[in-house]
Amino acid sequence: MTAEPDGALLVVGDVITDVVARHRGPLSPGTDTVSAIRTLPGGAGANVACWAAHRGAEVRLLGRVGADAAGWHERELTACGVRPRLVVDPRAPTGTVICLVDTGAAAERTFLTDSGASLRLDPDDWSDTLLDGVVRLHLSGYLLFSEPSRALVAVAIASARARGVPVSLDPASAGFLKQLGVDRFLELTEGVSVLLPSRDEACLLTGLPDPVDAAAKLSRQIPLVVTKQGADGALVARSGTVHAHVPAVPVTPRDTTGAGDAFTGAFLAALLAGATSEDAAREGCRAGALAVGRVGGRPPARD
């Protein structure tokens, strides 16, 4: 990184309670599977905010939670150096995700998701003053998967564009993205200047099987596309061309939950500090490697 950040990153997204069950080998239907189970703070938006703060950025987070866990999530975010603005939903509980992690070589995970309050953010939760002192806005793609939070996304993007604040977005979920539809997604992301898809999401959005071709095609529509490829590193594409393939940092994975969020948070923190997109992607790969060596989607809390 080349300088200290001169403004804040505002993240708008999901704050979730993760129940992480780590098991070895296939699940045993109809009976017991021995697992190590922990309840941890999570959510793609919240994880991104925490990793960006861990990498030195000033970070604020807008999210929606239930009264059941609002205090706990606020304390956990604050411990990571994030300034949370959590809207407490009067009816819905905090979103919960059950993360099934096979502790084999790839530490691959499967999510069972109850979005709860997290996707009930709506335009009434937005204020233009949230952008005071903000130089970048990041949106969790999960917000596109419900009508209230889609409306919030439109308001937030319009407000950021009016102030000249660049907007980034992570598509978040290939499964939900397929349900939403590619054309609808691209329509909703008009005005976004940085897209951070996974390899599967990039291929889904373009219909191309090769991630290099997919990143190049997406960058004809969105100025900067950074495709996260896990153990294969990251691709950086602009104006229809892939300009860099950044290698991953070798690591033995324990839990891949939140690795993409770690990449995104570190990448955005590096951009705030003046790094080029290629150098920022290298920071992202380093954070991703650190994340997969830990259980859960967050960095270590600050002392």
Secondary structure in CASP SS format (residue, H / E / C, confidence):
PFRMAT SS
TARGET T0000
AUTHOR 0000-0000-0000
METHOD secondary structure of the structure
MODEL  1
M C 1.00
T C 1.00
A C 1.00
E C 1.00
P C 1.00
D C 1.00
G C 1.00
A E 1.00
L E 1.00
L E 1.00
V E 1.00
V E 1.00
G C 1.00
D C 1.00
V C 1.00
I E 1.00
T E 1.00
D E 1.00
V E 1.00
V E 1.00
A E 1.00
R E 1.00
H E 1.00
R C 1.00
G C 1.00
P C 1.00
L C 1.00
S C 1.00
P C 1.00
G C 1.00
T C 1.00
D C 1.00
T C 1.00
V C 1.00
S C 1.00
A E 1.00
I E 1.00
R E 1.00
T E 1.00
L E 1.00
P E 1.00
G E 1.00
G C 1.00
A H 1.00
G H 1.00
A H 1.00
N H 1.00
V H 1.00
A H 1.00
C H 1.00
W H 1.00
A H 1.00
A H 1.00
H H 1.00
R C 1.00
G C 1.00
A C 1.00
E C 1.00
V E 1.00
R E 1.00
L E 1.00
L E 1.00
G E 1.00
R E 1.00
V E 1.00
G E 1.00
A C 1.00
D C 1.00
A C 1.00
A H 1.00
G H 1.00
W H 1.00
H H 1.00
E H 1.00
R H 1.00
E H 1.00
L H 1.00
T H 1.00
A H 1.00
C C 1.00
G C 1.00
V E 1.00
R E 1.00
P E 1.00
R E 1.00
L E 1.00
V E 1.00
V E 1.00
D E 1.00
P C 1.00
R C 1.00
A C 1.00
P C 1.00
T C 1.00
G E 1.00
T E 1.00
V E 1.00
I E 1.00
C E 1.00
L E 1.00
V E 1.00
D E 1.00
T C 1.00
G C 1.00
A C 1.00
A C 1.00
A C 1.00
E C 1.00
R E 1.00
T E 1.00
F E 1.00
L E 1.00
T E 1.00
D E 1.00
S C 1.00
G H 1.00
A H 1.00
S H 1.00
L H 1.00
R H 1.00
L C 1.00
D C 1.00
P H 1.00
D H 1.00
D H 1.00
W C 1.00
S C 1.00
D H 1.00
T H 1.00
L H 1.00
L H 1.00
D C 1.00
G C 1.00
V E 1.00
V E 1.00
R E 1.00
L E 1.00
H E 1.00
L E 1.00
S E 1.00
G H 1.00
Y H 1.00
L H 1.00
L H 1.00
F H 1.00
S C 1.00
E H 1.00
P H 1.00
S H 1.00
R H 1.00
A H 1.00
L H 1.00
V H 1.00
A H 1.00
V H 1.00
A H 1.00
I H 1.00
A H 1.00
S H 1.00
A H 1.00
R H 1.00
A H 1.00
R H 1.00
G C 1.00
V C 1.00
P C 1.00
V E 1.00
S E 1.00
L E 1.00
D E 1.00
P C 1.00
A C 1.00
S C 1.00
A H 1.00
G H 1.00
F H 1.00
L H 1.00
K H 1.00
Q H 1.00
L H 1.00
G C 1.00
V H 1.00
D H 1.00
R H 1.00
F H 1.00
L H 1.00
E H 1.00
L H 1.00
T C 1.00
E C 1.00
G C 1.00
V C 1.00
S C 1.00
V E 1.00
L E 1.00
L C 1.00
P C 1.00
S E 1.00
R H 1.00
D H 1.00
E H 1.00
A H 1.00
C H 1.00
L H 1.00
L H 1.00
T H 1.00
G C 1.00
L C 1.00
P C 1.00
D C 1.00
P H 1.00
V H 1.00
D H 1.00
A H 1.00
A H 1.00
A H 1.00
K H 1.00
L H 1.00
S C 1.00
R C 1.00
Q C 1.00
I C 1.00
P C 1.00
L E 1.00
V E 1.00
V E 1.00
T E 1.00
K E 1.00
Q C 1.00
G H 1.00
A H 1.00
D H 1.00
G C 1.00
A E 1.00
L E 1.00
V E 1.00
A E 1.00
R E 1.00
S C 1.00
G C 1.00
T E 1.00
V E 1.00
H E 1.00
A E 1.00
H E 1.00
V E 1.00
P C 1.00
A C 1.00
V C 1.00
P C 1.00
V C 1.00
T C 1.00
P C 1.00
R C 1.00
D C 1.00
T C 1.00
T C 1.00
G C 1.00
A H 1.00
G H 1.00
D H 1.00
A H 1.00
F H 1.00
T H 1.00
G H 1.00
A H 1.00
F H 1.00
L H 1.00
A H 1.00
A H 1.00
L H 1.00
L H 1.00
A C 1.00
G C 1.00
A C 1.00
T C 1.00
S H 1.00
E H 1.00
D H 1.00
A H 1.00
A H 1.00
R H 1.00
E H 1.00
G H 1.00
C H 1.00
R H 1.00
A H 1.00
G H 1.00
A H 1.00
L H 1.00
A H 1.00
V H 1.00
G C 1.00
R C 1.00
V C 1.00
G C 1.00
G C 1.00
R C 1.00
P C 1.00
P C 1.00
A C 1.00
R C 1.00
D C 1.00
END
